């Protein structure tokens, strides 16, 4: 299992950033400033997702390949393919 401590720290920072965006909206801050913060939060979430995806490929998918079990390999490849089809870039 992947150690997600770094991702959890980043997600906690993003959570604080989102609370800040909420405060900006409540305070009636300038729309462009709010949108810039939303873009930054989305980019941060995307990066966390990519880091977790990298860990999945290097851990779970590579483990299935190393097992040399065709059913396990096919399952992980199908899972990854389905995920990537849904992934919003």
Rosetta constraint file for C-alpha pairs under 8 A:
AtomPair CA 1 CA 59 HARMONIC 7.53 0.50
AtomPair CA 2 CA 55 HARMONIC 6.59 0.50
AtomPair CA 2 CA 56 HARMONIC 7.88 0.50
AtomPair CA 2 CA 59 HARMONIC 7.36 0.50
AtomPair CA 4 CA 8 HARMONIC 6.10 0.50
AtomPair CA 5 CA 9 HARMONIC 6.33 0.50
AtomPair CA 6 CA 10 HARMONIC 6.33 0.50
AtomPair CA 7 CA 11 HARMONIC 6.03 0.50
AtomPair CA 7 CA 48 HARMONIC 6.13 0.50
AtomPair CA 7 CA 51 HARMONIC 7.85 0.50
AtomPair CA 7 CA 52 HARMONIC 7.78 0.50
AtomPair CA 8 CA 12 HARMONIC 6.10 0.50
AtomPair CA 9 CA 13 HARMONIC 6.40 0.50
AtomPair CA 10 CA 14 HARMONIC 6.22 0.50
AtomPair CA 10 CA 48 HARMONIC 7.33 0.50
AtomPair CA 11 CA 15 HARMONIC 6.05 0.50
AtomPair CA 11 CA 45 HARMONIC 7.39 0.50
AtomPair CA 11 CA 48 HARMONIC 7.53 0.50
AtomPair CA 12 CA 16 HARMONIC 6.39 0.50
AtomPair CA 13 CA 17 HARMONIC 6.22 0.50
AtomPair CA 14 CA 18 HARMONIC 6.15 0.50
AtomPair CA 14 CA 41 HARMONIC 6.18 0.50
AtomPair CA 14 CA 44 HARMONIC 6.97 0.50
AtomPair CA 14 CA 45 HARMONIC 7.29 0.50
AtomPair CA 15 CA 19 HARMONIC 6.30 0.50
AtomPair CA 16 CA 20 HARMONIC 6.20 0.50
AtomPair CA 17 CA 21 HARMONIC 6.32 0.50
AtomPair CA 17 CA 37 HARMONIC 7.84 0.50
AtomPair CA 17 CA 41 HARMONIC 6.76 0.50
AtomPair CA 18 CA 22 HARMONIC 6.28 0.50
AtomPair CA 18 CA 38 HARMONIC 7.70 0.50
AtomPair CA 18 CA 41 HARMONIC 6.97 0.50
AtomPair CA 19 CA 23 HARMONIC 6.30 0.50
AtomPair CA 20 CA 24 HARMONIC 6.21 0.50
AtomPair CA 21 CA 25 HARMONIC 6.32 0.50
AtomPair CA 21 CA 34 HARMONIC 6.34 0.50
AtomPair CA 21 CA 37 HARMONIC 6.63 0.50
AtomPair CA 21 CA 38 HARMONIC 7.10 0.50
AtomPair CA 22 CA 26 HARMONIC 6.21 0.50
AtomPair CA 23 CA 27 HARMONIC 6.02 0.50
AtomPair CA 24 CA 28 HARMONIC 6.20 0.50
AtomPair CA 24 CA 29 HARMONIC 5.27 0.50
AtomPair CA 24 CA 34 HARMONIC 6.58 0.50
AtomPair CA 25 CA 29 HARMONIC 6.02 0.50
AtomPair CA 25 CA 34 HARMONIC 7.14 0.50
AtomPair CA 29 CA 33 HARMONIC 7.15 0.50
AtomPair CA 29 CA 34 HARMONIC 6.97 0.50
AtomPair CA 30 CA 34 HARMONIC 6.55 0.50
AtomPair CA 31 CA 35 HARMONIC 6.13 0.50
AtomPair CA 32 CA 36 HARMONIC 6.12 0.50
AtomPair CA 33 CA 37 HARMONIC 6.43 0.50
AtomPair CA 34 CA 38 HARMONIC 6.25 0.50
AtomPair CA 35 CA 39 HARMONIC 6.15 0.50
AtomPair CA 36 CA 40 HARMONIC 6.29 0.50
AtomPair CA 37 CA 41 HARMONIC 6.20 0.50
AtomPair CA 38 CA 42 HARMONIC 6.15 0.50
AtomPair CA 39 CA 43 HARMONIC 6.17 0.50
AtomPair CA 40 CA 44 HARMONIC 6.20 0.50
AtomPair CA 41 CA 45 HARMONIC 6.20 0.50
AtomPair CA 42 CA 46 HARMONIC 6.09 0.50
AtomPair CA 43 CA 47 HARMONIC 6.24 0.50
AtomPair CA 44 CA 48 HARMONIC 6.39 0.50
AtomPair CA 45 CA 49 HARMONIC 6.18 0.50
AtomPair CA 46 CA 50 HARMONIC 6.19 0.50
AtomPair CA 47 CA 51 HARMONIC 6.17 0.50
AtomPair CA 48 CA 52 HARMONIC 6.23 0.50
AtomPair CA 49 CA 53 HARMONIC 6.06 0.50
AtomPair CA 50 CA 54 HARMONIC 6.05 0.50
AtomPair CA 51 CA 55 HARMONIC 6.34 0.50
AtomPair CA 52 CA 56 HARMONIC 6.20 0.50
AtomPair CA 53 CA 57 HARMONIC 6.23 0.50
AtomPair CA 54 CA 58 HARMONIC 6.11 0.50
AtomPair CA 55 CA 59 HARMONIC 5.70 0.50
AtomPair CA 55 CA 60 HARMONIC 7.84 0.50
AtomPair CA 56 CA 60 HARMONIC 5.17 0.50
AtomPair CA 56 CA 61 HARMONIC 6.41 0.50
AtomPair CA 57 CA 61 HARMONIC 4.76 0.50
AtomPair CA 57 CA 62 HARMONIC 6.13 0.50
AtomPair CA 58 CA 62 HARMONIC 5.29 0.50
AtomPair CA 58 CA 63 HARMONIC 7.74 0.50
AtomPair CA 59 CA 63 HARMONIC 5.78 0.50
AtomPair CA 60 CA 64 HARMONIC 6.24 0.50
AtomPair CA 60 CA 76 HARMONIC 7.56 0.50
AtomPair CA 61 CA 65 HARMONIC 6.34 0.50
AtomPair CA 61 CA 73 HARMONIC 7.26 0.50
AtomPair CA 61 CA 76 HARMONIC 5.76 0.50
AtomPair CA 61 CA 77 HARMONIC 7.28 0.50
AtomPair CA 62 CA 66 HARMONIC 6.06 0.50
AtomPair CA 63 CA 67 HARMONIC 6.09 0.50
AtomPair CA 64 CA 68 HARMONIC 6.84 0.50
AtomPair CA 64 CA 69 HARMONIC 6.91 0.50
AtomPair CA 64 CA 72 HARMONIC 5.58 0.50
AtomPair CA 64 CA 73 HARMONIC 5.02 0.50
AtomPair CA 64 CA 76 HARMONIC 6.95 0.50
AtomPair CA 65 CA 69 HARMONIC 7.25 0.50
AtomPair CA 65 CA 72 HARMONIC 7.80 0.50
AtomPair CA 65 CA 73 HARMONIC 5.51 0.50
AtomPair CA 67 CA 72 HARMONIC 7.87 0.50
AtomPair CA 68 CA 73 HARMONIC 7.36 0.50
AtomPair CA 69 CA 73 HARMONIC 6.19 0.50
AtomPair CA 70 CA 74 HARMONIC 6.01 0.50
AtomPair CA 71 CA 75 HARMONIC 6.08 0.50
AtomPair CA 72 CA 76 HARMONIC 6.25 0.50
AtomPair CA 73 CA 77 HARMONIC 6.09 0.50
AtomPair CA 74 CA 78 HARMONIC 5.92 0.50
AtomPair CA 75 CA 79 HARMONIC 6.06 0.50
AtomPair CA 76 CA 80 HARMONIC 6.04 0.50
AtomPair CA 77 CA 81 HARMONIC 5.98 0.50
AtomPair CA 78 CA 82 HARMONIC 6.07 0.50
AtomPair CA 79 CA 83 HARMONIC 6.20 0.50
AtomPair CA 80 CA 84 HARMONIC 6.13 0.50
AtomPair CA 81 CA 85 HARMONIC 6.21 0.50
AtomPair CA 82 CA 86 HARMONIC 6.49 0.50
AtomPair CA 83 CA 87 HARMONIC 6.04 0.50
